[in-house]
Amino acid sequence: MNSKTTPQSSKVDVYARVTDRIVEDLAAGVRPWMKPWSAGHTEGRISRPLRHNGTPYRGVNVLLLWGEAQAKGFCSPSWMTYKQAQELGGQVKKGEAGSLVVYADRYTKSETNERGEEAEREVAFMKGYTVFNVEQIDGLPAQYVAPPAPALPPLPLHQAAEVFFTGTGATFCHGGSRAFYAPARDFIQLPPAEAFRDAESYAGTKAHELIHWTGHPSRNAREFGLRFGDRAYAFEELVAELGAAFLCADLDITPEVQPDHAAYLAHWLLVLKEDKRAIFSAAAHAQRAADYLQALQPVSSAEQLAA
């Protein structure tokens, strides 16, 4: 190993990997540090990610591991290396993929100045290594096994909205810490209702995912790839955002502005600047999706909304 060049090249590589990961989350509309529910609520408290010895991670590692926990649905805040797991009598489960964290350090470099004198200076560098969440590891001591989550009081739901959502016939599943629509299996996944800040945030998120649900080939069959290319995904999110706003207005709901969706702002601006008709198209698709969901309602519910 060439100690004079490897730390610098490693530093560049790690910075790129970390930055690429954060950019990937933001490009997918996710701020790793923000969302409309609190993953901490699913385990009773909010916590920084923790090392195997209970020491909290700091700086960018907090963002990296919060993002990993959100993406993979982990509730435990504890992480450790493969070696640390083995030393504790544990074994990483077969097929589990680790997560990147970084370590900053310094090394001493000798240089010759313009007078021919040898001088040493410290150079900062960063290297990456892999950790696993304790939920990916079997056989750890009891202290690493998360206790059962304390029961949270039921969230008083918006009854009219729940009647409407049920009337669509969509399949809703609850669990984990992510909200998404899965096209291949045609269902909507949501965190438990009690994990949201309030009934309006829960209903607003549910409405957003329902608009995505209408894009299925058997329904509105939305496909924007030919028109918007790489920005098709962001445009679909804009349709879902507008459609959810239309639905919430119809249902008399005023949800909080969802911070994750705000991450699409830059993409939306690019789309709208490049295509002056894009906002008209997005609004039309959103209205078509809202109308589709309204048409699925029993007659009594539709009449009630129209009243």
Secondary structure, 3 states (H helix, E strand, C coil): CCCCCHHHHHHHHHHHHHHHHHHHHHHCCCCCCCCCECHHHHCCCCCCCECCCCCECCCHHHHHHHHHHHHHCCCCCEEECHHHHHHCCCEECCCCCCEEEEEEEEEEEEEECCCCCEEEEEEEEEEEEEEEEHHHEECCCHHHCCCCCCCCCCCCCCHHHHHHHHHCCCCEEECCCCCEEECCCCEEEECCHHHECCHHHHHHHHHHHHHHHHCCCCCCCCCCHHHHHHHHHHHHHHHHHHHHHHHHHHCCCCCCCCHHHHCCHHHHHHHHHHCCCHHHHHHHHHHHHHHHHHHCCCHHHHHHHHC
